[in-house]
Amino acid sequence: MNNLFFLYGPPGSGKTTMGKLLAARLDLPFIDLDARIVEQAGHPIPTIFATEGEAAFRARESACLRQVVTEGHGVVALGGGALLAPANRALAEEYGHVLCLEASLETLEARVALAPGSRPLLADKQSATTPATAAPPPRSLADLLAKRATHYASFAHRLRNEDVSAEQSADAAQIALGAFRVTGMGAPYPVRVGPGWLDGLHHLCQSQRWTGRAIVVGDTNTLPAYGARVAAQLTQAGLEAHTVAIPAGEATKTIHTVAQIWQAFLDARIERGDFVLALGGGVVGDLTGFAASTWLRGVPWVGLPTSLLAMVDSSLGGKTGADLPQGKNLIGAFHSPALILADTSTLASLPDDEFRAGLAEVVKHGLLADPELFDLCAEGFARLRADISGEFVSRAMAVKIHTIQQDPYEKGVRAALNLGHTIGHGIEKASGFTLRHGEAVAIGMVAEARVAERMGLAHHGLAELLIGVLKGIGLPTEIPAALDRHQVREAIHLDKKRAGGVVRFALPIRIGEVRTGMAVDAKLLAEVLR
């Protein structure tokens, strides 16, 4: 799959305006297909229609579309009828991502009337040689819209592009397309999310002009499942591919495993210009990223998350590290990836319990900054499990990306992402990691919501609202009765986020708002944990 994003829809739907904005955000070229046709023909479109006829124009349009696909990257604004031809549509959908923009007739008419150099509908400019038996052309935008309504509605990804700012529309378009670019921490890097992206890895490697060697680090689950597929993509891109498997599971997130990865780098002769790929969940990503940050004082790495938890949380932001017996992630480094590629089709093979655990972070991101995502989570486990497009994954990733770009090195607002984690990490550690990370975070969010209510920060009932959503997903909401509360408190006080000896909490205030840097009275914390 190429790094191509097609914007489609009727005249006035905002394809050019949004296309330029998206291209700037994604650091991709902007391509106006109609403008390219005019450039190559040497005549404006009405003249092409008048002198050559519509068939000739459509032939030029198809040729330019094939040319764009060959180039392999860019944000492309298509003419309003460019994908009416089945061959054109098949080409665009096979090699890129198509987003169909929509708006009301009134909005479309107003935009077309106000557009600089606006022209009549193309169908009104057909050649005099058009056969008399041909269907009469639409004489107005309303006629054209009625004629093509079924066609436009047939696209899987559609976006209503009106009644919000251009920036808000672009935000929604990025979520629908699963395309982001993270800036603010070292070199900017692209993020792509959606089904089928693993099979587009070689295109992205080629577009980045990556050469040399590459080593794929997976665990004993992910490497057998996807390792050969990823290695074949790297080979196709002209890279010398190597693979190594580490033991699966949180218990292996140690400096000993990092040393095993370093040895694999040595065996593969990985140099500074080569690449490391992390294929798996959060443990693989954290360990591989940390090993890459320290090998030869830093080599580039690529995240290929295969778990929901890794996609929406740990793969983003450049945090890498390993655990010590005393606590999670006590050693680590900020080392931004060169690329994050989240292929949501890998989630189909994820066990339900692992999928549920990842949903804890999705709920957290909705609670943090996206009420619509929170409402989506409230529809329950089956609804989310059935979303094969992965759009809810893209929404959750968008929240984290927006947050880390505001505060790359966690000096302020990024601490909001710790919601549920301060208590959650303590619970996880005290359980001896028998609780999954997401399960512990779910319990931690409820406990921290109760703390916020007792401190008078959150509205009464927030914890119960959160409990209802988490139970609908099948996640735990209470600390297991057998868990030693003293061990939980001890683990909390070893939390890496403490400053001046005081642990600071991110506490929920309401759906869509979290307050950071909050000190919690030890007696109150003990009462809530009980």
N, C-alpha and C positions, 0 to 999 in steps of 0.2 A: 504494500500500500504506500503510495507516494505521499509526500508532505504537501498535499494540495487541498485547498478548501474552496468550494464553489458556492457562491451566493446566487440564488435564483429567485424568481418571482415576477409579478407583473410590473409594468412601468410605474414608477413612483413608490415602490416598496422600500427604497433606501439602499439598494445594493452597492452603489458607488460610495456613498457616504460611509456606510458601515465597513465596506471593503477596505477603504483607506485607513480607517481607524484600527481594524483588526490587523492589517498588514504591519502597521507601525508597532502594535503591541507584541506581535509574534516575530518581529524582525524578519519578515518575508516580503518579497516583491509584490506590489499590487498590479494586477493585470485586468484591464477593462477589455473584454473580448470584442465589443463593438468598435472600440478605438483602434484595436489591432487590425480589424478588418478594414477600417477606413485608411489606416496607414499603408497597408499592403496594396489596397485597390487604388489609392490615390484620388478617391472621390468620396464625398459624403454619402451616407447610407441612402437617403432619398434618391440620389442620382443613380446609385447602383440599382435600386429597384426600378427606376424609370427607364434606364437604358439596357439593363441586363435581365430584369425580371426577378421574381422572388426565388425561383429555383436556383439561379446563379448565386444569389445572396446566401441561400442556405448552404450551398456547396462551399462557399468561402468560409462560412461560419464553422462548418464541420472540419475543414482543413485547419483553421486556426485552433480549434479545440484539440485536435490531434497533436498539433505543435506544442500546445501548453502542457499536455499530458507527457510528452516526450521530455520537456524541460524538468518536470517532476516536482516543482515546489512553487508556492505562491498562493495568494488569496485572489480569487478570480471572480469578477462581477460578470455574470452572463446576461445576454439579452433575454427578454421576456419569453421568447419562444425557442431558445437554443436547445432545450432538451425535449422538444416535441418529437423529434426523430428518435425512434427507439435505439438506434446505434449510438447516437450522441449520449443519450441517457445512460446506456450500459457502460460506455467509456468513462463517463464522469463518476459513476458509482463504483466502478471496479478500481479505479486508480486514485480516487480522492473521496472527499466527504462533501455531501450536498446539503445545504441548509436553504429551505424555501421560506422567503420572507412574505408576510401577509400584513394587510392593513385594510381598513374599511374603504369603500368606494369613495367616500367624501375625502378621506385623507389622501388617497391615491390621486384623485383629480386635482386637489389643491397643490400637491407636490409637483405633479406634471406641469401644471399651469405656471408655477413659480420657478421651475428649473431653468437655469440659463441656457439659452439656445434650444429650448424645447421644440420638438418637431411633432408633426402629426403621427398617428399610428402607422407603423410600417405597412400594415395591410391596406391602408388607404393609398399607398404609393406603388401598388402593383403595376407591372408593365401592361401596356395596351394589348400585348400578345397573350395575356392570360386567357385560357379557353373559356368560352361562354358557359360551358357546362360546369365550371368550377363552382364550389360553394361561395355564396356572396361573402365578401370580407366584412368584418365588424366595422361599424362606422363610428363607434365611440368606445371609450374605456369601459363603460358598463357592458357593452356588447362583448368586448374582448374578454372581460372577466367572467361573464356568464358562460362563454364558449369554452374557457379553459379551467373552470372551477374544479371539475373532476380531476383534471391533470395535476393542478397545483396541490390538491388535497391528497394525492396519491403518494407524496413524498413522506418518508418516515420522520424526518426531522423538519419541523416547521416552527416559525417564530413570529409572533404578533409584534410588529415593529411600529408601534405608535403609543402615544400618551405617556411616554417616558423619555428621559434624556438620551442623547446618542451614547453617552458613556454607559448608562444602564442597559441599553439595548446591546451594546458590545459585550458587556458582562454576561448577559443571557446567551448571546451567540457563542461565546467561548465555552460556556457550560454545555450547550447543545452539541458543539463540535468536538469537545474534549481536547481543546488546544490552549495551552498556557505558556508563558515564558516568565521565569522567576528571576528577578533582579534584586540587587542590593547587597548580596553576599558573594564577593568574588566575581568571577565571570558569569554573566547571565546564562541560564540553561533552559532548554525547551522541556515541556511536560506534555505528553500525549496520553490520552486515556480513551478506551473504547474497545470493542471487540475487533480482533484481527490484527492488532498492532505488532505482535511478535513477528508476523510474516512480512512486515514492512521495515524490519530493522535494517536490512541491507541498504534500502533507499536512504534512510536517515544517516547511516554511516557514510555513504557516498556523498550525500549533500554536505556533510561536515568535513569531507576530505580526510577521513581517518585512515591511517596506514599503519603498517607494522604488525605487532603481535597483540593478541587479546586473550585473556584468560577468563573463563566463566566459572564463578564460584557458586555452587548450589549446595543443597543438603541432600541427605540420602533419600528424601522424598522428591524434591523438585528436579534434581539433575537427571534421574532416570526418566522422568515425565517429559521434560522440555529441553534437556541439555543438548541432545543431538540436533534438535530443530534450531536452537539458537546458534550452535556452532556452524551449522550449514549456512545460516544467514550471514555470519561473519566471513566465512570462506567466500561466499558469493560477492561480498563487498571487497574482497581482495586482502583480507586480514588473515594472518596465521593464527588459527584458533586452538586453544588449550582448554581443558576442563579439570575441575577438582571438586570433590564432594566432602563436606564436613558433616559430622553427626547432627541429626535434627533434634530440635528441642531447646527450650529456654535454659536448661541446665548446662548446655554446652557454650553459653555466651560468656566465655572466660578468656583470659589472656593466653591460656594454653592453646585454645583453638585459633586465636590470632597468630600464634607462632606457627601453627600448621599451615595457615594461609600464606604467611611469609615464606615458608619453605617451598610451597607450590609456586610462588612468584619467582623464587630463585631457580627452581627447576625449569620453569618456562622462559627464563632469561628476560623477565619483564624489565624494560627500561623506562625512562621518564616520558618518552613519547608514545609508549604503548598504553593499552587500555585494560581495565579490570571491570568485569560485569558481575553484579550481584543478582542472582536468580533465585528468588524465594521470598520468604516472609521477613518479618522485622528483625529476627535474629541474624539471618544471613546478611541483610542489608546493613545493619549496624556494625557487624564484625568485619565485613568486606570493606565497607567505607572507611572504617578505622585503620584496617591494614593498608589500604591505599593511601591514606593520609600520612602514614609513617614510612612507607616503603620509598627509599631514595628521597626522603623528605617531601614526598607527595607525588602520586601519579594520578591521572584522570580515571574516574570510575563512572559507570552507568548503572542505574537502578532498574531492574526488571522485576517489580513486585508481583507476586503471584497470590498473595492472601489479601483479603479485604482490609485487614488491619494495617498491613504495610502500605497498601495503595493510598488510603485516606489519611494516614498519619506518619508512620516512621520513615517512609521513603522520601518525604518532603522536608526541606529545610536544612539539609546538610549536617544534621546531628549524627555523629557516629560514636561508637564506644563499646565497652564490655562491662560486665558486672564483676564485683568483688564479693566475697562471702558476706561482707557487712552491708551491702546494698547494691541497688541497680544503677548501672550507668555512672559509677563513680570515677571511671576513667574513660576518656574520650576526647574528641576534637570536633570542631566545626570544619567540615571539608565538603564543599558543595559538589554535587555530581555534575557530569557533563551533559547528562540526559536522563530523564525519567520516562519510562515507557510502560504504562499500565494496561496490559491486555486483559480486559474484563472477561473474555471467554475462558480464561483460566479459572475463574470463580466457579464454573459449573462443576468442576471436580472437587471443590472444597467441601469437606464434611459440614453438615449443618451446624454442629457445635462451634466449629472454627468461624463459619460465616456469622453466627450470632455474636461471637466475641468481637468480631470486627465492627458489627453494627453499634457497639457501645460508643466507638469513636464517631460514627455517623450521627448518633443522637447528640453527642457532645458538641459537634460542630453546629447542629441545628440550634441547640440551646445557647451556644455562644453567639451566633451571628446570623442565622438563617431560619426564621420562623416557618417558612414554607417547607424547608427540609425537615424540621421538627414535626410538622403536621403530616408529612409523608411517612415518617417513621411511625406515627401514631396509627397508620393503617395496618400495621402488623407485619409479622415475619413473612407470611406467604406472599404478600404484595411485593416486598422488597426482593425476595428470592426469585420471583418471576420476572424481574426487570433485567432481561438479558442484554438490553442496550447499555446498561451501566450508567444511565444518566444521573441516578442518585449518587453514584460514586463520584462523578464529575462535580456535582454540586458540593459534596463534602470536601473534595480536594480544593475547590475554589475558595472555600472559607479559609482553609489553612494557608493557601498561597497568598491570599490577600493579607492575612495576619502577619506572616513572616516577612512579607515585603515592607510592611510598615515598620518592622522591628527585627532586622535580620539576626542580631546577636543577643536577643532576649534581654534588652535593657529596660523594657517597659511593657507595651501592650501585648507582645508575644507571650508574656507570662499567662495570658488568658487561656492559652492552649493547655495549661497545666490543670485546668478544671477537672476534678475527679481523680487526678493522678497523685496528689500529695497523700491523701488517705489511701487511695487505691494501691499505690506502690507499697505502703506499709502493710496492707492486707495481703498483697501478693507475696511479699517477703515472709511474713509470719506464717503463711500457709505452706511454706517450703516450695512455692511455685506449683502447688497442686491445683490452685485456681489459675485459670487463664488470665492473661493480662486484661483483656476486654471485660471479663467477668468482674475482676477486681475494680476496674475503672467504673463499671456500672454501679457497684456498691459504693464506691468512693464518691460518685456524683450525688447520690441520694444523701449520704452522710454530710457532705459539704453543703447541700441545699438545706438540710436541717440546721446546720451551724448558722447559715445565713439568715434563716427564719428567726432563730433564737437571738441573734444579734440585732434583729430589727432591720436588716438590710433587704431581705427578700419578702415578697408578699406572702401572706399565710396561704398554704395550700400548694406552694410550688413543689415541695418534695413529693406530695401525693400525686400531683400531675405527672411528675417525672417517673414515679413508681409505676403508674398506669401504662405509660409508653414502654418502659423497659420490660414489664411483665408481658405485654403484648408481643414483644420480640422473643421472649423466653429467657431473659437474662435475670440473674439474681439481683436482689435489691437490699438484702440484709447481710450483715457479717455472720458467718456460720457460728453457731452457738459454741462449738468446740474450740474455736480459735482463741488463743491467748491474747487478751486485750493489751496486756503489758508489752508483749512482743510487738504488737501493732504500733503502740505509741513509741517504743524504742526505735523502730524502723522509720517512723515519721520524722523523728528528731535527727536522724542521720541523712535526711533528704538532701540531695545536692543543691536544692533551691534555697537553702537557708542562707541568711546574711546577718552578720553580727551575732551569730548564735541563735537567731530567731527564724523559725520556719514561717514563710509568707505563703498565704493561700490565695488562690483564685476562686472567688465565691460567686455563685449565680444570683442575680438580682431579679430578673424576669426572663422570659423567653426572648432571646436576642440581645441580652446584656449581661456582662460579667465584670466584676470589679477585682482588680489585682492588688497584690502587695498587702493583703489583709493579715494582721497578726490576730491569732485566736487564743483566748484565755485557756490555759491548760486545764482548768477545772471544767469549763464548758466542753472542751474537746473530749475529755474523759467521759463526761455524761452522755454525749452523743455516741461515742464508741460503745458504751454499755448498751 
